[in-house]
Amino acid sequence: MNWKEFEVNLKNIAQNHPSDMDTEAFWNELAPKKKKRYPIWIFLIPILIASITASYIIININSSKIEHQDELKSKEEVHEKSDDNLITTKHEEQKNEISNPSLINISTTQKSKKLLPNQFIDSKVQQNNYSIQKNKNVNYTREIEAISQITKINEDSNFNHFSKIPENQSDIEMPTKEKVIISDIDYLKPSQLQIINWDKKQLYFEQSDYLKINIEKKQNSINFNFVLGIGAWNPNFKTNTIDISSRNTNVERSLESRNIGFLIQFNKGFLKHFETGLIYQENISKIYWNKKIVEEKTSTEQSLVSINTYINGKIDSIYGNKTTIRTLERTVNQYNKFSSLKLPIFYNPLKIKLNQKISLVPKIGILFDFYQQNTGKFISSQDQVVPFGESNYNAKGLGLSYSINCPILYKIDSKSSVSISPYFNQYLSNVISQNSDLQSRPIQLGVNLGYQIGLR
Amino acid sequence: MTLNQLDITKIIDGCKAQDPKSQKDLVLNFAPQLLSTAKRFCYDNVSPKDILQEAYILIFKNIYQYDSSISSLKTWMNRIVINTALKYNRQRYIKYELLTDYIEDDQYIIPDIFKNLHYEEILNIVQKLPSGYREVFNLYVIDEYSHDEIAKLLSITSSTSRSQLARARKLLKEQVQSLINELERI
């Protein structure tokens, strides 16, 4: 055959020769990792919980208001207890308590103790920040912390609030069991006191509904916690795309994480252990890396060195061993933004009080989020190599992560406090798809600063 | 497994919709042939599979640009593999040019035994060519690029492409001749 036929033969063989390869394995390397798909209801649950809770709170607050209004209407009616066991000091009702403050006469009998099991009893006022004086209103301006044997207020019975005249505290029977905190009783007017009981050691005054309303109002309060945080994150660069690990010799990374958001906590029953809200988080990675390789290679085969002459249509050439010097240098600046809008549900099982002002509230949570990755602003010395071209790559999706927080709370006053909260977050789900530079489960580590305010 | 035009259209449509199953089909059906192409253009220190992997990423990314009225899918993908390989090569060797002509000798006779060469043997012969010649020879003879296309692709003039092809052919003939001599000696 002549040369042309030989070339055609070469072409046919080359064009129709599939190489042996494990295509399945090749596809597995190339294919995006499958995302775990979560049913849509998983993302609806927190929204549903938040809606139900909000409705419940709103309904309760409204009913409390109605109850309180009813009480105010009937407050002029003197409530006389007919219980024989109740040996009391009567409070003289004043129609106009401001212009003519009430007088409080205190007397006692031993029988008053019999009342105790049925009342809100055995209490001790921790702070002497109120006064009950003749001709003066009873004025509570600060938090009263009481300790009671009763753990739950029985709404069906006419319980009495309790108090104690701050004298000779050593005589007071120390209460046991559980603490009940009643805060923000702003102003208790004598006219609202109906019966005051005194058993030599402690002063009890019956005032069922007024305090009950206050207690309920306290329980229905909502805490808003505004958070602002900074930190770092570990995006775990994939080695099969950017290949940082094998190619680089000089890498500088800047991996920032920042977030802003708010959390809501309902101070009612078991809900006070939970927080939810919205947090926007941005994770930034800036990477600079370069590599320089100088290789000198002498070929074992002879290569063309020069062409000497052109005689009779033929070229005389000199062959020799070729030495190739290669210098490769690559520099890459990359900017990668991974942002997400998170819906967290935190659970704080306990509050560890270090002192009157400072407490620790460790909490764990799961965060549902919508994320978006923007990878861009590539500047490359060799932009022809994938993926170092300019990229408009975006990844979007729904993610799931967990979080461990340990806020340290500093109480400013009864309504507000500030917090500093170290946090650790990690994605549980795949959040990155094909062609991305990131691994599936990035980690964030940082500190949140918070300001918490309680609203009724 | 051979694919009919309907299957190929289905795969293309699926890939345009970024359907992983279609992308997998595209890999399973075409990767072995494309790997052969990558092998022809790559050097010792580059894995043809790396080239193929990057080429497939480009294929998935740009499949929406594919127009079946211009070329077949196989040709289109083959060109992407070649482009990817050439981009790799551009950083990896020092190219030299011959600005001279060479009179081709079409009457050169080759024994028919060379018809039965295996792909690996052809690859072995072609791989021995110096890099610049090899690329032009591959592109012109096997992949059916024109000299103008080659010139554009390699950033050279078409006359340089012609002269390099001629030079490649001469060197190949020498190699073939040495093989013939060896065979005769045996």
Interface residues (C-beta under 8 A of the other chain):
Chain A: M1 N2 W3 K4 E5 F6 E7 N9 L10 K11 I13 A14 Q15 H17 P18 S19 D20 M21 T23 E24 F26 W27 E29 L30 A31 P32 E301 S303 L304 I307 Y310 G313 I315 K322 T324 I325 R326 L328 Q382 Q384 V385 V386 P387 Q434 N435
Chain B: P20 Q23 K24 V27 L28 A31 P32 Q33 L35 S36 K39 R40 K49 L52 Q53 E54 Y56 I57 L58 F60 K61 T84 K87 Y88 R90 Q91 R92 Y93 I94 L98 T100 Y102 I103 E104 D105 D106 Q107 Y108 I109 I110 D112 F114 K115 L117 H118 Y119 I122 L123 V126 K128 P130 V141 I142 E144 R169 K173 V176
